[in-house]
Amino acid sequence: MKNNILGLSVLFVIFVSACSLTSENMNSIFNFSHSSKMNNWIVVNDNVMGGISSASFELNRDGDAEFKGTVSTANNGGFASVRYRFRAKDIAGKKTISIRLKGDSKSYQFRVKSQANDYYSYITTFSTLGNWETIHINLQDLYPSFRGNKLNKDNFNNSSIEEISFLIANKKNESFKLVIDKIEIN
């Protein structure tokens, strides 16, 4: 009898642990660590349009992602970005994206695409405080934009996403550094 109770207790603990891991993974878009694979993160700067801004996106010694570089307004430039494409993630019933990050007291854009091949993104701007913080972005507040112009479409109301990105474009020459720990959807 004791062996059966002990066996059931162990199975229950394993079951509860598996459920919590599954729940956490379902909410995670990306959780950076030393073992993170970064090959689906792509830096896209204004040099695609003749600008000379430069940026990189890589893991730091703590296992967090660092998006850093220099934005230049020369040659009609002025932005740096990094994007992450993935298989469609079902977000039905989700309302908020939470990002644990450490900024440099500058403003950034967070962008979402329902389908990676859409020509426009749904965007919002957020400011950073210079220390670790968690920002919360309401999906319904993301508005459609293309090349800096707000489109005459409804705000985000889709049930899946295939791409997220971070962009800095503050209309001035500046260096930047945004450190990201994790991105979740709730």
RODO-2510 file (C-alpha; in nm, 4 decimals, decimal comma):
residues 186
     n   res          X          Y          Z
     1     m     0,0000     0,0000     0,0000
     2     k     0,2829     0,2455     0,0894
     3     n     0,4550     0,1719    -0,2416
     4     n     0,1326     0,2448    -0,4331
     5     i     0,0825     0,5757    -0,2491
     6     l     0,4463     0,6716    -0,3025
     7     g     0,4196     0,5769    -0,6701
     8     l     0,1027     0,7811    -0,7135
     9     s     0,2634     1,0780    -0,5357
    10     v     0,5636     1,0669    -0,7687
    11     l     0,3363     1,0454    -1,0738
    12     f     0,1310     1,3387    -0,9469
    13     v     0,4445     1,5538    -0,9008
    14     i     0,5648     1,4630    -1,2518
    15     f     0,2198     1,5416    -1,3952
    16     v     0,1976     1,8815    -1,2213
    17     s     0,5517     1,9697    -1,3321
    18     a     0,4763     1,8739    -1,6906
    19     c     0,1581     2,0829    -1,6873
    20     s     0,3372     2,3913    -1,5591
    21     l     0,6129     2,3542    -1,8198
    22     t     0,3566     2,3142    -2,0950
    23     s     0,1673     2,6213    -1,9755
    24     e     0,4880     2,8258    -1,9574
    25     n     0,5971     2,7158    -2,3056
    26     m     0,2553     2,7981    -2,4504
    27     n     0,2930     3,1582    -2,3296
    28     s     0,6558     3,1967    -2,4317
    29     i     0,7453     3,3608    -2,7602
    30     f     1,1173     3,3565    -2,6788
    31     n     1,3082     3,3059    -2,3541
    32     f     1,6763     3,3898    -2,4018
    33     s     1,9469     3,1772    -2,2393
    34     h     2,3026     3,0644    -2,3088
    35     s     2,1633     2,7799    -2,5201
    36     s     1,9286     2,9962    -2,7321
    37     k     1,9480     2,9477    -3,1073
    38     m     1,9612     3,2902    -3,2653
    39     n     1,9502     3,1954    -3,6353
    40     n     1,5839     3,3004    -3,6818
    41     w     1,6582     3,6511    -3,5539
    42     i     1,7508     3,8776    -3,8485
    43     v     1,8896     4,2314    -3,8287
    44     v     1,7405     4,4670    -4,0896
    45     n     1,8775     4,8224    -4,1002
    46     d     1,8163     5,1246    -4,3189
    47     n     2,0978     5,0127    -4,5504
    48     v     1,8250     4,8249    -4,7424
    49     m     1,7246     5,1777    -4,8558
    50     g     2,0716     5,3382    -4,8787
    51     g     2,1186     5,4341    -4,5122
    52     i     2,4292     5,3620    -4,3048
    53     s     2,2898     5,2609    -3,9629
    54     s     2,4414     4,9463    -3,8135
    55     a     2,3202     4,6974    -3,5534
    56     s     2,3859     4,3542    -3,4104
    57     f     2,1784     4,1049    -3,2162
    58     e     2,3574     3,8456    -3,0068
    59     l     2,3652     3,6775    -2,6682
    60     n     2,5640     3,8478    -2,3938
    61     r     2,7617     3,6711    -2,1200
    62     d     2,4469     3,6510    -1,9004
    63     g     2,2478     3,4693    -2,1703
    64     d     2,0300     3,7704    -2,2551
    65     a     1,9914     3,9085    -2,6068
    66     e     2,1540     4,2424    -2,6892
    67     f     2,0213     4,4547    -2,9732
    68     k     2,2776     4,7328    -3,0107
    69     g     2,4309     4,9629    -3,2648
    70     t     2,4222     5,3105    -3,4112
    71     v     2,1410     5,4842    -3,5960
    72     s     2,2430     5,7395    -3,8578
    73     t     2,0117     5,9751    -4,0449
    74     a     2,2681     6,0144    -4,3273
    75     n     2,1652     5,9061    -4,6792
    76     n     1,7948     5,9291    -4,5856
    77     g     1,8445     5,6584    -4,3234
    78     g     1,7418     5,6499    -3,9619
    79     f     1,6454     5,3045    -3,8361
    80     a     1,7781     4,9741    -3,7111
    81     s     1,5663     4,6674    -3,6406
    82     v     1,5723     4,2999    -3,5559
    83     r     1,2945     4,0551    -3,6404
    84     y     1,2037     3,7023    -3,5421
    85     r     0,9939     3,4815    -3,7707
    86     f     0,8382     3,1581    -3,6487
    87     r     0,5622     2,9111    -3,7215
    88     a     0,2195     3,0638    -3,6637
    89     k     0,1533     3,0913    -3,2913
    90     d    -0,2079     3,0654    -3,1802
    91     i    -0,2827     3,3617    -2,9565
    92     a    -0,6616     3,3311    -2,9412
    93     g    -0,7798     3,4684    -2,6077
    94     k    -0,4442     3,6349    -2,5358
    95     k    -0,4480     4,0067    -2,4683
    96     t    -0,0980     4,1170    -2,3679
    97     i     0,2627     4,0737    -2,4702
    98     s     0,5048     4,1078    -2,1772
    99     i     0,8724     4,1778    -2,2390
   100     r     1,1386     4,1700    -1,9668
   101     l     1,4111     4,4048    -2,0824
   102     k     1,6726     4,6592    -1,9882
   103     g     1,6844     4,9664    -2,2069
   104     d     1,8957     5,2768    -2,2321
   105     s     1,6262     5,5396    -2,1618
   106     k     1,5432     5,5577    -2,5338
   107     s     1,2208     5,4835    -2,7225
   108     y     1,1719     5,1720    -2,9347
   109     q     0,8967     5,0221    -3,1452
   110     f     0,7590     4,6740    -3,0925
   111     r     0,6045     4,5231    -3,4048
   112     v     0,3876     4,2199    -3,4783
   113     k     0,2813     4,0550    -3,8023
   114     s    -0,0091     3,8145    -3,8266
   115     q     0,1453     3,6679    -4,1384
   116     a     0,5165     3,7059    -4,2021
   117     n     0,4554     3,8069    -4,5655
   118     d     0,2186     4,0953    -4,4830
   119     y     0,3580     4,4222    -4,6192
   120     y     0,2625     4,6088    -4,2995
   121     s     0,3133     4,5560    -3,9263
   122     y     0,1070     4,6329    -3,6184
   123     i     0,3159     4,8599    -3,3993
   124     t     0,3471     5,0512    -3,0745
   125     t     0,6202     5,2623    -2,9209
   126     f     0,7560     5,2106    -2,5715
   127     s     1,0108     5,4003    -2,3639
   128     t     1,2769     5,2379    -2,1506
   129     l     1,3905     5,3499    -1,8060
   130     g     1,7540     5,2352    -1,8079
   131     n     1,7063     4,9450    -1,5651
   132     w     1,5418     4,6016    -1,5746
   133     e     1,1670     4,6265    -1,6204
   134     t     0,8762     4,4346    -1,7681
   135     i     0,6698     4,6229    -2,0207
   136     h     0,3175     4,5124    -2,1067
   137     i     0,1756     4,5752    -2,4527
   138     n    -0,1980     4,5393    -2,5121
   139     l    -0,2473     4,3650    -2,8454
   140     q    -0,5573     4,5722    -2,9229
   141     d    -0,3455     4,8908    -2,8998
   142     l    -0,1142     4,7826    -3,1848
   143     y    -0,2004     4,9853    -3,4938
   144     p    -0,1224     4,9004    -3,8586
   145     s     0,1694     5,0877    -4,0127
   146     f     0,3802     5,0744    -4,3288
   147     r     0,7035     5,2735    -4,3716
   148     g     0,6143     5,5035    -4,0841
   149     n     0,2614     5,5740    -4,2024
   150     k    -0,0460     5,4678    -4,0084
   151     l    -0,2808     5,2703    -4,2313
   152     n    -0,6575     5,3075    -4,2491
   153     k    -0,7205     4,9604    -4,1036
   154     d    -0,8412     4,8292    -3,7695
   155     n    -0,5997     4,7779    -3,4824
   156     f    -0,4664     4,4266    -3,4205
   157     n    -0,7445     4,1695    -3,3683
   158     n    -0,5979     3,8476    -3,5115
   159     s    -0,5748     3,5054    -3,3521
   160     s    -0,2177     3,4216    -3,4562
   161     i     0,1214     3,5817    -3,5132
   162     e     0,4226     3,4791    -3,7241
   163     e     0,6696     3,7623    -3,6648
   164     i     0,7777     4,0070    -3,3972
   165     s     1,0395     4,2794    -3,4230
   166     f     1,2067     4,5617    -3,2380
   167     l     1,2954     4,8857    -3,4157
   168     i     1,4638     5,2093    -3,3167
   169     a     1,3923     5,5185    -3,5299
   170     n     1,3936     5,8354    -3,3199
   171     k     1,4793     6,0694    -3,6113
   172     k     1,8290     6,1427    -3,4791
   173     n     2,1802     6,0059    -3,4791
   174     e     2,2319     5,7905    -3,1710
   175     s     2,3874     5,4779    -3,0292
   176     f     2,1530     5,2306    -2,8617
   177     k     2,1460     4,9128    -2,6565
   178     l     1,8377     4,7096    -2,5662
   179     v     1,8865     4,3942    -2,3575
   180     i     1,6028     4,1381    -2,3708
   181     d     1,5466     3,8512    -2,1279
   182     k     1,2124     3,7077    -2,2408
   183     i     0,9001     3,7738    -2,4455
   184     e     0,5677     3,6189    -2,3411
   185     i     0,2052     3,6402    -2,4414
   186     n    -0,0713     3,6316    -2,1811
***
